[in-house]
């Protein structure tokens, strides 16, 4: 991170694009797992979900989030990640490129 970079939602989402769900090979942002990102000078708060409560890769994904953010953010910034199940994840939450990867199109 350079001194000129602002730690805002866009910056955090860019960082989180480096976290790949290993089951599907798509990053967690494009997959639609990130519900909210809030930032302040002292804290980053992320609300997210998994594709299923039984996701076997959940711990690995959470560890990757910690690793990516720890490497990029100053040490004084606290990162809190809240894992939620409501609303449940659905394929409609994916960005267009991710849906296309699976051959899915939005329903009219």
N, C-alpha and C positions, 0 to 999 in steps of 0.2 A: 504494500500500500504506500502510495506517495503522500506527501504532506498536502497536496492539492486535492486529493480525493475526499469526497464527502461520504460519510457513512449514512446512507439513506436506504430506503426500501429497494430502489433499483440496484444499488451496489450489492446489497445482501443477496438479492435474487440472482444477480450475475454470478456471485460466488457459489450459490447453491446449485447452479447449473453444472458444477463440477461433480456433484453427488449423483451417481448413477444407480438406479434400481437394478441390481444385477439379474433379477428374474426376467426383465423385459428389455434391458439395455437402453433405457431412456432416462434422462435426468429428471429429478423429482419436481422441478418447476414445470417443465413441459408436460409431465405426467399429471399435473394438477394436484399434487399432494400438499403444496404449500397454500394454506388458506389465508394467512395474514402475516405481515412483517411490520413491526413497529420498532423505531429506533429513537434513541436519545443519546446525549453525549456519554452516558455511563452504561447504557444497556441496549441489547438487541433482544427483542422478543419475537419468537416465531410460533405460530399456531399451525399445526399440520396434521395430516392423517396418513394412513397407509391404505393400500388398495383393499386390504381385508384385515380384520382384527387378528386373523391367524397367519398373517404374513411372516414367513420364516426368515425373511431378510431384514426385519425391523431393527434388530440390534445393530446389524452391520450398517444400515442406512444412518441410524442415529450416531454411531461412532464416526462415520464419514462426515456427517454434518459438523460434529465437534472438531474433527481434524482440519477440515477446510476453513472453518471460521477462526480457529485458534491460530492457524498459520497466517491468516490475512489481517486479523484485527489486533489493535494494540492490547496489551495485557490487562489494562485497567477496565476494559469493557466486558461486562458480564453478559453472557449469552444464556437465555432461558428458552427452552423448547417445550411447548405443551403439545402433547399428542392427544388428539380428540377423535371421536367417532361420530360426532353429529355436527354437521350433516355427513352422512356416509359418502364415501368416494363413489363416483360413477364415471364411466368413460366420457361423459359429456364435459367433465372438468378438464380434460386434456386439451392442450393447444392443438391447432389444426395439423401441424406437422406430425405430432405424435399420433393423432387419430389416423392420419394417412398412412403412417408406418404399419399400422395394423389392418389397413384397408377399410376402416370405419368411416362413415360419413354421418354428420349430424342428422337427426330425424327432423323432418319439416314441421 
